[in-house]
């Protein structure tokens, strides 16, 4: 489990979103699970061999918010 800080201050319809990076190296399959609040996390289109980029979508605006996220690599 890791804590990540992000700002979900971009809006699309009723949802707020933004992206964050982790230093998890790219693998065949990585799942991320938010451990608090109502959120959807998915891998973003832009990732590299050294970092994974993730997008968080949620139902409320959040600025400089830190949340726990569990990453599972396969």
PyMOL Python script that loads the backbone (N, CA, C, O; Angstrom):
from pymol import cmd

cmd.read_pdbstr("""\
ATOM      1  N   UNK A   1       0.841  -1.185   0.000  1.00  0.00           N
ATOM      2  CA  UNK A   1       0.000   0.000   0.000  1.00  0.00           C
ATOM      3  C   UNK A   1       0.889   1.252   0.000  1.00  0.00           C
ATOM      4  O   UNK A   1       1.923   1.299   0.666  1.00  0.00           O
ATOM      5  N   UNK A   2       0.466   2.242  -0.750  1.00  0.00           N
ATOM      6  CA  UNK A   2       1.192   3.506  -0.791  1.00  0.00           C
ATOM      7  C   UNK A   2       0.210   4.649  -0.655  1.00  0.00           C
ATOM      8  O   UNK A   2      -0.954   4.532  -1.037  1.00  0.00           O
ATOM      9  N   UNK A   3       0.682   5.745  -0.112  1.00  0.00           N
ATOM     10  CA  UNK A   3      -0.135   6.958  -0.063  1.00  0.00           C
ATOM     11  C   UNK A   3       0.272   7.853  -1.219  1.00  0.00           C
ATOM     12  O   UNK A   3       1.461   8.081  -1.446  1.00  0.00           O
ATOM     13  N   UNK A   4      -0.710   8.359  -1.947  1.00  0.00           N
ATOM     14  CA  UNK A   4      -0.435   9.233  -3.084  1.00  0.00           C
ATOM     15  C   UNK A   4      -1.140  10.559  -2.875  1.00  0.00           C
ATOM     16  O   UNK A   4      -2.219  10.624  -2.286  1.00  0.00           O
ATOM     17  N   UNK A   5      -0.515  11.608  -3.364  1.00  0.00           N
ATOM     18  CA  UNK A   5      -1.105  12.949  -3.269  1.00  0.00           C
ATOM     19  C   UNK A   5      -1.462  13.413  -4.671  1.00  0.00           C
ATOM     20  O   UNK A   5      -0.650  13.312  -5.591  1.00  0.00           O
ATOM     21  N   UNK A   6      -2.664  13.916  -4.829  1.00  0.00           N
ATOM     22  CA  UNK A   6      -3.123  14.369  -6.134  1.00  0.00           C
ATOM     23  C   UNK A   6      -4.155  15.471  -5.918  1.00  0.00           C
ATOM     24  O   UNK A   6      -4.621  15.689  -4.800  1.00  0.00           O
ATOM     25  N   UNK A   7      -4.500  16.153  -6.986  1.00  0.00           N
ATOM     26  CA  UNK A   7      -5.548  17.177  -6.954  1.00  0.00           C
ATOM     27  C   UNK A   7      -6.560  16.865  -8.045  1.00  0.00           C
ATOM     28  O   UNK A   7      -6.267  17.014  -9.232  1.00  0.00           O
ATOM     29  N   UNK A   8      -7.740  16.434  -7.647  1.00  0.00           N
ATOM     30  CA  UNK A   8      -8.800  16.148  -8.617  1.00  0.00           C
ATOM     31  C   UNK A   8      -9.556  17.440  -8.887  1.00  0.00           C
ATOM     32  O   UNK A   8     -10.673  17.636  -8.407  1.00  0.00           O
ATOM     33  N   UNK A   9      -8.929  18.317  -9.665  1.00  0.00           N
ATOM     34  CA  UNK A   9      -9.526  19.630  -9.893  1.00  0.00           C
ATOM     35  C   UNK A   9      -9.894  19.875 -11.353  1.00  0.00           C
ATOM     36  O   UNK A   9     -10.257  20.989 -11.731  1.00  0.00           O
ATOM     37  N   UNK A  10      -9.798  18.818 -12.175  1.00  0.00           N
ATOM     38  CA  UNK A  10     -10.278  18.928 -13.550  1.00  0.00           C
ATOM     39  C   UNK A  10     -11.674  18.316 -13.596  1.00  0.00           C
ATOM     40  O   UNK A  10     -11.914  17.263 -13.004  1.00  0.00           O
ATOM     41  N   UNK A  11     -12.590  18.974 -14.296  1.00  0.00           N
ATOM     42  CA  UNK A  11     -13.974  18.514 -14.278  1.00  0.00           C
ATOM     43  C   UNK A  11     -14.422  18.033 -15.645  1.00  0.00           C
ATOM     44  O   UNK A  11     -14.111  18.640 -16.670  1.00  0.00           O
ATOM     45  N   UNK A  12     -15.168  16.914 -15.640  1.00  0.00           N
ATOM     46  CA  UNK A  12     -15.784  16.382 -16.852  1.00  0.00           C
ATOM     47  C   UNK A  12     -17.202  15.998 -16.474  1.00  0.00           C
ATOM     48  O   UNK A  12     -17.416  14.976 -15.823  1.00  0.00           O
ATOM     49  N   UNK A  13     -18.175  16.810 -16.878  1.00  0.00           N
ATOM     50  CA  UNK A  13     -19.554  16.580 -16.457  1.00  0.00           C
ATOM     51  C   UNK A  13     -19.640  16.670 -14.945  1.00  0.00           C
ATOM     52  O   UNK A  13     -19.158  17.642 -14.363  1.00  0.00           O
ATOM     53  N   UNK A  14     -20.242  15.682 -14.292  1.00  0.00           N
ATOM     54  CA  UNK A  14     -20.366  15.725 -12.830  1.00  0.00           C
ATOM     55  C   UNK A  14     -19.140  15.173 -12.101  1.00  0.00           C
ATOM     56  O   UNK A  14     -19.139  15.109 -10.872  1.00  0.00           O
ATOM     57  N   UNK A  15     -18.096  14.774 -12.834  1.00  0.00           N
ATOM     58  CA  UNK A  15     -16.948  14.115 -12.216  1.00  0.00           C
ATOM     59  C   UNK A  15     -15.722  15.016 -12.205  1.00  0.00           C
ATOM     60  O   UNK A  15     -15.577  15.907 -13.041  1.00  0.00           O
ATOM     61  N   UNK A  16     -14.842  14.763 -11.237  1.00  0.00           N
ATOM     62  CA  UNK A  16     -13.563  15.455 -11.130  1.00  0.00           C
ATOM     63  C   UNK A  16     -12.450  14.417 -11.293  1.00  0.00           C
ATOM     64  O   UNK A  16     -12.600  13.265 -10.884  1.00  0.00           O
ATOM     65  N   UNK A  17     -11.331  14.835 -11.895  1.00  0.00           N
ATOM     66  CA  UNK A  17     -10.283  13.864 -12.167  1.00  0.00           C
ATOM     67  C   UNK A  17      -8.923  14.558 -12.235  1.00  0.00           C
ATOM     68  O   UNK A  17      -8.832  15.779 -12.361  1.00  0.00           O
ATOM     69  N   UNK A  18      -7.883  13.751 -12.149  1.00  0.00           N
ATOM     70  CA  UNK A  18      -6.518  14.171 -12.440  1.00  0.00           C
ATOM     71  C   UNK A  18      -5.641  12.930 -12.429  1.00  0.00           C
ATOM     72  O   UNK A  18      -6.125  11.826 -12.179  1.00  0.00           O
ATOM     73  N   UNK A  19      -4.359  13.105 -12.699  1.00  0.00           N
ATOM     74  CA  UNK A  19      -3.450  11.983 -12.807  1.00  0.00           C
ATOM     75  C   UNK A  19      -2.308  12.123 -11.817  1.00  0.00           C
ATOM     76  O   UNK A  19      -1.995  13.218 -11.351  1.00  0.00           O
ATOM     77  N   UNK A  20      -1.688  10.980 -11.505  1.00  0.00           N
ATOM     78  CA  UNK A  20      -0.505  10.983 -10.659  1.00  0.00           C
ATOM     79  C   UNK A  20       0.417   9.864 -11.121  1.00  0.00           C
ATOM     80  O   UNK A  20      -0.024   8.916 -11.771  1.00  0.00           O
ATOM     81  N   UNK A  21       1.705   9.978 -10.782  1.00  0.00           N
ATOM     82  CA  UNK A  21       2.706   8.985 -11.156  1.00  0.00           C
ATOM     83  C   UNK A  21       3.127   8.180  -9.942  1.00  0.00           C
ATOM     84  O   UNK A  21       3.116   8.681  -8.818  1.00  0.00           O
ATOM     85  N   UNK A  22       3.498   6.932 -10.174  1.00  0.00           N
ATOM     86  CA  UNK A  22       4.163   6.125  -9.158  1.00  0.00           C
ATOM     87  C   UNK A  22       5.446   5.585  -9.755  1.00  0.00           C
ATOM     88  O   UNK A  22       5.633   5.588 -10.972  1.00  0.00           O
ATOM     89  N   UNK A  23       6.323   5.125  -8.887  1.00  0.00           N
ATOM     90  CA  UNK A  23       7.604   4.588  -9.359  1.00  0.00           C
ATOM     91  C   UNK A  23       7.538   3.073  -9.514  1.00  0.00           C
ATOM     92  O   UNK A  23       8.565   2.396  -9.464  1.00  0.00           O
ATOM     93  N   UNK A  24       6.352   2.549  -9.699  1.00  0.00           N
ATOM     94  CA  UNK A  24       6.198   1.132  -9.984  1.00  0.00           C
ATOM     95  C   UNK A  24       6.581   0.916 -11.440  1.00  0.00           C
ATOM     96  O   UNK A  24       6.021   1.553 -12.333  1.00  0.00           O
ATOM     97  N   UNK A  25       7.532   0.020 -11.684  1.00  0.00           N
ATOM     98  CA  UNK A  25       7.950  -0.216 -13.054  1.00  0.00           C
ATOM     99  C   UNK A  25       6.847  -0.928 -13.819  1.00  0.00           C
ATOM    100  O   UNK A  25       6.103  -1.731 -13.256  1.00  0.00           O
ATOM    101  N   UNK A  26       6.752  -0.629 -15.093  1.00  0.00           N
ATOM    102  CA  UNK A  26       5.703  -1.198 -15.931  1.00  0.00           C
ATOM    103  C   UNK A  26       5.804  -2.719 -15.928  1.00  0.00           C
ATOM    104  O   UNK A  26       6.884  -3.279 -16.111  1.00  0.00           O
ATOM    105  N   UNK A  27       4.683  -3.371 -15.721  1.00  0.00           N
ATOM    106  CA  UNK A  27       4.609  -4.824 -15.736  1.00  0.00           C
ATOM    107  C   UNK A  27       3.466  -5.229 -16.651  1.00  0.00           C
ATOM    108  O   UNK A  27       2.779  -4.384 -17.225  1.00  0.00           O
ATOM    109  N   UNK A  28       3.278  -6.512 -16.775  1.00  0.00           N
ATOM    110  CA  UNK A  28       2.227  -6.990 -17.665  1.00  0.00           C
ATOM    111  C   UNK A  28       0.850  -6.513 -17.235  1.00  0.00           C
ATOM    112  O   UNK A  28       0.030  -6.137 -18.072  1.00  0.00           O
ATOM    113  N   UNK A  29       0.596  -6.527 -15.941  1.00  0.00           N
ATOM    114  CA  UNK A  29      -0.745  -6.208 -15.482  1.00  0.00           C
ATOM    115  C   UNK A  29      -0.659  -5.626 -14.086  1.00  0.00           C
ATOM    116  O   UNK A  29      -0.122  -6.272 -13.186  1.00  0.00           O
ATOM    117  N   UNK A  30      -1.169  -4.434 -13.882  1.00  0.00           N
ATOM    118  CA  UNK A  30      -1.143  -3.787 -12.580  1.00  0.00           C
ATOM    119  C   UNK A  30      -2.549  -3.290 -12.264  1.00  0.00           C
ATOM    120  O   UNK A  30      -3.193  -2.640 -13.088  1.00  0.00           O
ATOM    121  N   UNK A  31      -3.013  -3.605 -11.059  1.00  0.00           N
ATOM    122  CA  UNK A  31      -4.302  -3.103 -10.603  1.00  0.00           C
ATOM    123  C   UNK A  31      -4.075  -2.156  -9.440  1.00  0.00           C
ATOM    124  O   UNK A  31      -3.183  -2.376  -8.620  1.00  0.00           O
ATOM    125  N   UNK A  32      -4.876  -1.103  -9.364  1.00  0.00           N
ATOM    126  CA  UNK A  32      -4.800  -0.162  -8.252  1.00  0.00           C
ATOM    127  C   UNK A  32      -6.171  -0.066  -7.593  1.00  0.00           C
ATOM    128  O   UNK A  32      -7.192   0.052  -8.271  1.00  0.00           O
ATOM    129  N   UNK A  33      -6.180  -0.119  -6.271  1.00  0.00           N
ATOM    130  CA  UNK A  33      -7.432  -0.055  -5.528  1.00  0.00           C
ATOM    131  C   UNK A  33      -7.396   1.117  -4.560  1.00  0.00           C
ATOM    132  O   UNK A  33      -6.531   1.157  -3.685  1.00  0.00           O
ATOM    133  N   UNK A  34      -8.306   2.067  -4.692  1.00  0.00           N
ATOM    134  CA  UNK A  34      -8.384   3.136  -3.691  1.00  0.00           C
ATOM    135  C   UNK A  34      -8.948   2.568  -2.395  1.00  0.00           C
ATOM    136  O   UNK A  34      -9.869   1.752  -2.422  1.00  0.00           O
ATOM    137  N   UNK A  35      -8.402   2.992  -1.269  1.00  0.00           N
ATOM    138  CA  UNK A  35      -8.829   2.445   0.014  1.00  0.00           C
ATOM    139  C   UNK A  35      -9.670   3.420   0.824  1.00  0.00           C
ATOM    140  O   UNK A  35      -9.915   3.186   2.007  1.00  0.00           O
ATOM    141  N   UNK A  36     -10.113   4.506   0.208  1.00  0.00           N
ATOM    142  CA  UNK A  36     -10.986   5.438   0.911  1.00  0.00           C
ATOM    143  C   UNK A  36     -11.789   6.244  -0.097  1.00  0.00           C
ATOM    144  O   UNK A  36     -11.308   6.545  -1.190  1.00  0.00           O
ATOM    145  N   UNK A  37     -12.994   6.585   0.272  1.00  0.00           N
ATOM    146  CA  UNK A  37     -13.834   7.441  -0.556  1.00  0.00           C
ATOM    147  C   UNK A  37     -14.402   6.731  -1.771  1.00  0.00           C
ATOM    148  O   UNK A  37     -14.188   5.534  -1.964  1.00  0.00           O
ATOM    149  N   UNK A  38     -15.129   7.486  -2.589  1.00  0.00           N
ATOM    150  CA  UNK A  38     -15.744   6.957  -3.804  1.00  0.00           C
ATOM    151  C   UNK A  38     -14.874   7.384  -4.978  1.00  0.00           C
ATOM    152  O   UNK A  38     -14.940   8.525  -5.435  1.00  0.00           O
ATOM    153  N   UNK A  39     -14.053   6.443  -5.462  1.00  0.00           N
ATOM    154  CA  UNK A  39     -13.097   6.788  -6.512  1.00  0.00           C
ATOM    155  C   UNK A  39     -12.976   5.648  -7.503  1.00  0.00           C
ATOM    156  O   UNK A  39     -13.250   4.489  -7.193  1.00  0.00           O
ATOM    157  N   UNK A  40     -12.555   6.012  -8.709  1.00  0.00           N
ATOM    158  CA  UNK A  40     -12.237   5.032  -9.736  1.00  0.00           C
ATOM    159  C   UNK A  40     -10.825   5.325 -10.196  1.00  0.00           C
ATOM    160  O   UNK A  40     -10.518   6.454 -10.580  1.00  0.00           O
ATOM    161  N   UNK A  41      -9.958   4.319 -10.161  1.00  0.00           N
ATOM    162  CA  UNK A  41      -8.567   4.506 -10.584  1.00  0.00           C
ATOM    163  C   UNK A  41      -8.285   3.584 -11.757  1.00  0.00           C
ATOM    164  O   UNK A  41      -8.607   2.396 -11.725  1.00  0.00           O
ATOM    165  N   UNK A  42      -7.676   4.154 -12.800  1.00  0.00           N
ATOM    166  CA  UNK A  42      -7.275   3.313 -13.926  1.00  0.00           C
ATOM    167  C   UNK A  42      -5.926   3.797 -14.429  1.00  0.00           C
ATOM    168  O   UNK A  42      -5.523   4.935 -14.188  1.00  0.00           O
ATOM    169  N   UNK A  43      -5.239   2.907 -15.135  1.00  0.00           N
ATOM    170  CA  UNK A  43      -3.947   3.273 -15.685  1.00  0.00           C
ATOM    171  C   UNK A  43      -4.146   4.273 -16.810  1.00  0.00           C
ATOM    172  O   UNK A  43      -5.014   4.092 -17.665  1.00  0.00           O
ATOM    173  N   UNK A  44      -3.341   5.330 -16.810  1.00  0.00           N
ATOM    174  CA  UNK A  44      -3.445   6.358 -17.838  1.00  0.00           C
ATOM    175  C   UNK A  44      -2.750   5.883 -19.114  1.00  0.00           C
ATOM    176  O   UNK A  44      -2.018   4.894 -19.111  1.00  0.00           O
ATOM    177  N   UNK A  45      -2.993   6.600 -20.184  1.00  0.00           N
ATOM    178  CA  UNK A  45      -2.444   6.208 -21.485  1.00  0.00           C
ATOM    179  C   UNK A  45      -0.930   6.371 -21.528  1.00  0.00           C
ATOM    180  O   UNK A  45      -0.253   5.629 -22.240  1.00  0.00           O
ATOM    181  N   UNK A  46      -0.391   7.320 -20.785  1.00  0.00           N
ATOM    182  CA  UNK A  46       1.039   7.617 -20.842  1.00  0.00           C
ATOM    183  C   UNK A  46       1.741   6.991 -19.643  1.00  0.00           C
ATOM    184  O   UNK A  46       1.574   7.455 -18.515  1.00  0.00           O
ATOM    185  N   UNK A  47       2.517   5.951 -19.876  1.00  0.00           N
ATOM    186  CA  UNK A  47       3.349   5.337 -18.858  1.00  0.00           C
ATOM    187  C   UNK A  47       4.706   5.044 -19.481  1.00  0.00           C
ATOM    188  O   UNK A  47       4.858   5.062 -20.702  1.00  0.00           O
ATOM    189  N   UNK A  48       5.688   4.773 -18.628  1.00  0.00           N
ATOM    190  CA  UNK A  48       7.023   4.449 -19.123  1.00  0.00           C
ATOM    191  C   UNK A  48       7.525   3.207 -18.399  1.00  0.00           C
ATOM    192  O   UNK A  48       6.845   2.671 -17.524  1.00  0.00           O
ATOM    193  N   UNK A  49       8.706   2.757 -18.765  1.00  0.00           N
ATOM    194  CA  UNK A  49       9.275   1.588 -18.113  1.00  0.00           C
ATOM    195  C   UNK A  49       9.626   1.878 -16.657  1.00  0.00           C
ATOM    196  O   UNK A  49       9.705   0.959 -15.842  1.00  0.00           O
ATOM    197  N   UNK A  50       9.834   3.139 -16.331  1.00  0.00           N
ATOM    198  CA  UNK A  50      10.223   3.508 -14.975  1.00  0.00           C
ATOM    199  C   UNK A  50       9.090   3.967 -14.099  1.00  0.00           C
ATOM    200  O   UNK A  50       9.182   3.907 -12.873  1.00  0.00           O
ATOM    201  N   UNK A  51       8.012   4.429 -14.720  1.00  0.00           N
ATOM    202  CA  UNK A  51       6.894   4.971 -13.937  1.00  0.00           C
ATOM    203  C   UNK A  51       5.565   4.551 -14.549  1.00  0.00           C
ATOM    204  O   UNK A  51       5.438   4.378 -15.761  1.00  0.00           O
ATOM    205  N   UNK A  52       4.599   4.396 -13.686  1.00  0.00           N
ATOM    206  CA  UNK A  52       3.229   4.175 -14.127  1.00  0.00           C
ATOM    207  C   UNK A  52       2.440   5.443 -13.838  1.00  0.00           C
ATOM    208  O   UNK A  52       2.586   6.048 -12.776  1.00  0.00           O
ATOM    209  N   UNK A  53       1.610   5.838 -14.785  1.00  0.00           N
ATOM    210  CA  UNK A  53       0.745   6.994 -14.552  1.00  0.00           C
ATOM    211  C   UNK A  53      -0.685   6.501 -14.397  1.00  0.00           C
ATOM    212  O   UNK A  53      -1.143   5.629 -15.136  1.00  0.00           O
ATOM    213  N   UNK A  54      -1.377   7.074 -13.424  1.00  0.00           N
ATOM    214  CA  UNK A  54      -2.738   6.661 -13.095  1.00  0.00           C
ATOM    215  C   UNK A  54      -3.681   7.846 -13.118  1.00  0.00           C
ATOM    216  O   UNK A  54      -3.293   8.977 -12.825  1.00  0.00           O
ATOM    217  N   UNK A  55      -4.928   7.567 -13.471  1.00  0.00           N
ATOM    218  CA  UNK A  55      -5.964   8.597 -13.444  1.00  0.00           C
ATOM    219  C   UNK A  55      -6.967   8.262 -12.346  1.00  0.00           C
ATOM    220  O   UNK A  55      -7.423   7.124 -12.237  1.00  0.00           O
ATOM    221  N   UNK A  56      -7.304   9.252 -11.543  1.00  0.00           N
ATOM    222  CA  UNK A  56      -8.328   9.097 -10.506  1.00  0.00           C
ATOM    223  C   UNK A  56      -9.549   9.909 -10.920  1.00  0.00           C
ATOM    224  O   UNK A  56      -9.441  11.084 -11.272  1.00  0.00           O
ATOM    225  N   UNK A  57     -10.698   9.270 -10.873  1.00  0.00           N
ATOM    226  CA  UNK A  57     -11.976   9.939 -11.139  1.00  0.00           C
ATOM    227  C   UNK A  57     -12.821   9.815  -9.885  1.00  0.00           C
ATOM    228  O   UNK A  57     -12.929   8.731  -9.312  1.00  0.00           O
ATOM    229  N   UNK A  58     -13.410  10.895  -9.465  1.00  0.00           N
ATOM    230  CA  UNK A  58     -14.232  10.856  -8.262  1.00  0.00           C
ATOM    231  C   UNK A  58     -15.411  11.810  -8.393  1.00  0.00           C
ATOM    232  O   UNK A  58     -15.510  12.587  -9.342  1.00  0.00           O
ATOM    233  N   UNK A  59     -16.294  11.724  -7.414  1.00  0.00           N
ATOM    234  CA  UNK A  59     -17.552  12.468  -7.481  1.00  0.00           C
ATOM    235  C   UNK A  59     -17.474  13.828  -6.803  1.00  0.00           C
ATOM    236  O   UNK A  59     -18.478  14.536  -6.727  1.00  0.00           O
ATOM    237  N   UNK A  60     -16.289  14.208  -6.306  1.00  0.00           N
ATOM    238  CA  UNK A  60     -16.155  15.489  -5.628  1.00  0.00           C
ATOM    239  C   UNK A  60     -14.776  16.071  -5.910  1.00  0.00           C
ATOM    240  O   UNK A  60     -13.832  15.346  -6.222  1.00  0.00           O
ATOM    241  N   UNK A  61     -14.680  17.368  -5.795  1.00  0.00           N
ATOM    242  CA  UNK A  61     -13.419  18.049  -6.051  1.00  0.00           C
ATOM    243  C   UNK A  61     -12.485  17.868  -4.855  1.00  0.00           C
ATOM    244  O   UNK A  61     -12.912  17.971  -3.705  1.00  0.00           O
ATOM    245  N   UNK A  62     -11.231  17.602  -5.130  1.00  0.00           N
ATOM    246  CA  UNK A  62     -10.250  17.449  -4.064  1.00  0.00           C
ATOM    247  C   UNK A  62      -8.940  18.093  -4.458  1.00  0.00           C
ATOM    248  O   UNK A  62      -8.416  17.808  -5.535  1.00  0.00           O
ATOM    249  N   UNK A  63      -8.398  18.950  -3.621  1.00  0.00           N
ATOM    250  CA  UNK A  63      -7.141  19.641  -3.895  1.00  0.00           C
ATOM    251  C   UNK A  63      -6.061  19.168  -2.933  1.00  0.00           C
ATOM    252  O   UNK A  63      -6.266  19.168  -1.719  1.00  0.00           O
ATOM    253  N   UNK A  64      -4.908  18.762  -3.471  1.00  0.00           N
ATOM    254  CA  UNK A  64      -3.764  18.312  -2.673  1.00  0.00           C
ATOM    255  C   UNK A  64      -4.218  17.294  -1.634  1.00  0.00           C
ATOM    256  O   UNK A  64      -3.934  17.433  -0.444  1.00  0.00           O
ATOM    257  N   UNK A  65      -4.913  16.291  -2.090  1.00  0.00           N
ATOM    258  CA  UNK A  65      -5.477  15.280  -1.204  1.00  0.00           C
ATOM    259  C   UNK A  65      -4.573  14.051  -1.196  1.00  0.00           C
ATOM    260  O   UNK A  65      -4.097  13.623  -2.247  1.00  0.00           O
ATOM    261  N   UNK A  66      -4.337  13.489  -0.027  1.00  0.00           N
ATOM    262  CA  UNK A  66      -3.517  12.283   0.103  1.00  0.00           C
ATOM    263  C   UNK A  66      -4.414  11.106   0.447  1.00  0.00           C
ATOM    264  O   UNK A  66      -5.168  11.152   1.420  1.00  0.00           O
ATOM    265  N   UNK A  67      -4.329  10.054  -0.351  1.00  0.00           N
ATOM    266  CA  UNK A  67      -5.149   8.868  -0.106  1.00  0.00           C
ATOM    267  C   UNK A  67      -4.289   7.609  -0.171  1.00  0.00           C
ATOM    268  O   UNK A  67      -3.276   7.591  -0.869  1.00  0.00           O
ATOM    269  N   UNK A  68      -4.682   6.548   0.552  1.00  0.00           N
ATOM    270  CA  UNK A  68      -3.981   5.293   0.449  1.00  0.00           C
ATOM    271  C   UNK A  68      -4.454   4.510  -0.768  1.00  0.00           C
ATOM    272  O   UNK A  68      -5.653   4.418  -1.029  1.00  0.00           O
ATOM    273  N   UNK A  69      -3.512   3.950  -1.503  1.00  0.00           N
ATOM    274  CA  UNK A  69      -3.824   3.154  -2.694  1.00  0.00           C
ATOM    275  C   UNK A  69      -3.036   1.854  -2.617  1.00  0.00           C
ATOM    276  O   UNK A  69      -1.847   1.864  -2.298  1.00  0.00           O
ATOM    277  N   UNK A  70      -3.690   0.739  -2.907  1.00  0.00           N
ATOM    278  CA  UNK A  70      -3.011  -0.543  -2.946  1.00  0.00           C
ATOM    279  C   UNK A  70      -2.768  -0.929  -4.397  1.00  0.00           C
ATOM    280  O   UNK A  70      -3.695  -0.924  -5.207  1.00  0.00           O
ATOM    281  N   UNK A  71      -1.520  -1.263  -4.730  1.00  0.00           N
ATOM    282  CA  UNK A  71      -1.149  -1.686  -6.079  1.00  0.00           C
ATOM    283  C   UNK A  71      -0.855  -3.189  -6.086  1.00  0.00           C
ATOM    284  O   UNK A  71      -0.103  -3.683  -5.245  1.00  0.00           O
ATOM    285  N   UNK A  72      -1.439  -3.898  -7.019  1.00  0.00           N
ATOM    286  CA  UNK A  72      -1.199  -5.323  -7.160  1.00  0.00           C
ATOM    287  C   UNK A  72      -0.613  -5.585  -8.539  1.00  0.00           C
ATOM    288  O   UNK A  72      -1.235  -5.257  -9.550  1.00  0.00           O
ATOM    289  N   UNK A  73       0.580  -6.174  -8.588  1.00  0.00           N
ATOM    290  CA  UNK A  73       1.268  -6.421  -9.853  1.00  0.00           C
ATOM    291  C   UNK A  73       1.225  -7.912 -10.170  1.00  0.00           C
ATOM    292  O   UNK A  73       1.400  -8.748  -9.283  1.00  0.00           O
ATOM    293  N   UNK A  74       0.993  -8.236 -11.430  1.00  0.00           N
ATOM    294  CA  UNK A  74       0.936  -9.626 -11.865  1.00  0.00           C
ATOM    295  C   UNK A  74       1.976  -9.844 -12.968  1.00  0.00           C
ATOM    296  O   UNK A  74       2.103 -10.953 -13.486  1.00  0.00           O
TER     297      UNK A  74
END
""", "prot")
cmd.dss("prot")
cmd.show_as("cartoon", "prot")
cmd.util.cbc("prot")
cmd.orient("prot")
